Amino acid sequence: MEMADLRAGLRALRPTVEGRPDAMASLARLFLAAGLREEAAEVASRAWDQAPQESAARSVAAMVLSAGVPDWHFAIVHDEARNEAYDRALRSAVFPGCTVLEIGTGTGLLAMMAARAGAGRVITCEQDPAIARAAREVVARNGWSHCVQVVARHSSALQVEDLGAPADVLVSEIISNDVVSGGVLPVVDDAVRRLVRPGGSVIPRGSRVRVALAEHEGVARRRMGKIAGFDLRPFDRLAAPRREIAAGSPQLALRSEARDLFTFDFTSGGPHPDSRARVTLSSHGGRIDGVVQWLALDLDETVVYENHPAPGARSCWALGFTPWAEPAQFPAGQKVTVHGHLEGQALRLWACPSPSVLPEDRPVL
């Protein structure tokens, strides 16, 4: 059967399952398998509303609705420092009656913050239809439907006509742990060029990739070495070159000052071509297992959010750790050069200690 025929057949079944949560959930599952994400989300949502709690229908509907929804949506809103920083920046940028464009609705939290700050109109776009539907309910429940419009489209499909006029403020939070791999650069560049008025505010206005030398106690457990009398070290080459660890991990200790490796200006409209950068770090002394990387968001000229790896710190963004093949004991003052390569939406790092200590570059990726 051709896909078009299959989809037409599934759509024809919708009236026949209405009012039967089990059948509706099953049909939603078929919609999802056929690539009809919007119809799947709509039918699954209705099945969820009509099904009893802890029922098979709700279980299937939940599977459909959660498909492709990143788990970080449930963690990020509990980051109080992040929420406060964005709220401060929005209150500073928003003025009465202005138009705000948000890219990446998620729960709708930032859009409602913009409305609460006094925006006349907030248009927030979300490409996932299930997330967009949930966000509309959240916005309505909190009494902001008169001001906040959720558009279930990718920002690249928006036109100025959809906003009524070029946006006065652009806000987004599509930034990954390494800043770039979530696609923030091309998305924000496109929006700044097409959808924001000249001189409009962009939140965040930029971001920095920060690096430092570090000891990480957990690295040893990821190295193969000799196990049960066998040498398993050749398997180490299959290990992921970058590992993510939680901010504030007690296993992590910085062994140098921190420096910015890359700086991105989101207000420029791009382009951000492939580029290389390097910084030289000075060891504080002691054991070093590799390089830790984190981000700093410059929300405006005064508000900065940074997931600095201080003991006990908390952040919804993880740290990136790039381990060396073997730990090194460095004296205080030992210089180590950290290199970075921005290639499209990928960021690669590697570190080069002094030849007198480690004779070869230690590639991270």
Secondary structure as GFF3:
##gff-version 3
##sequence-region A 1 365
A	DSSP	alpha_helix	3	17	.	.	.	ID=ss1
A	DSSP	alpha_helix	21	33	.	.	.	ID=ss2
A	DSSP	alpha_helix	37	50	.	.	.	ID=ss3
A	DSSP	alpha_helix	56	66	.	.	.	ID=ss4
A	DSSP	alpha_helix	72	76	.	.	.	ID=ss5
A	DSSP	alpha_helix	80	93	.	.	.	ID=ss6
A	DSSP	beta_strand	99	103	.	.	.	ID=ss7
A	DSSP	alpha_helix	109	116	.	.	.	ID=ss8
A	DSSP	beta_strand	121	125	.	.	.	ID=ss9
A	DSSP	alpha_helix	129	141	.	.	.	ID=ss10
A	DSSP	beta_strand	148	151	.	.	.	ID=ss11
A	DSSP	three_ten_helix	155	157	.	.	.	ID=ss12
A	DSSP	alpha_helix	160	163	.	.	.	ID=ss13
A	DSSP	beta_strand	167	172	.	.	.	ID=ss14
A	DSSP	alpha_helix	184	194	.	.	.	ID=ss15
A	DSSP	beta_strand	196	203	.	.	.	ID=ss16
A	DSSP	beta_strand	206	216	.	.	.	ID=ss17
A	DSSP	three_ten_helix	217	222	.	.	.	ID=ss18
A	DSSP	beta_strand	226	227	.	.	.	ID=ss19
A	DSSP	beta_strand	230	231	.	.	.	ID=ss20
A	DSSP	three_ten_helix	233	238	.	.	.	ID=ss21
A	DSSP	beta_strand	243	245	.	.	.	ID=ss22
A	DSSP	beta_strand	252	254	.	.	.	ID=ss23
A	DSSP	beta_strand	259	265	.	.	.	ID=ss24
A	DSSP	beta_strand	275	282	.	.	.	ID=ss25
A	DSSP	beta_strand	286	298	.	.	.	ID=ss26
A	DSSP	beta_strand	304	306	.	.	.	ID=ss27
A	DSSP	beta_strand	319	330	.	.	.	ID=ss28
A	DSSP	beta_strand	335	343	.	.	.	ID=ss29
A	DSSP	beta_strand	346	353	.	.	.	ID=ss30
A	DSSP	beta_strand	362	363	.	.	.	ID=ss31
###
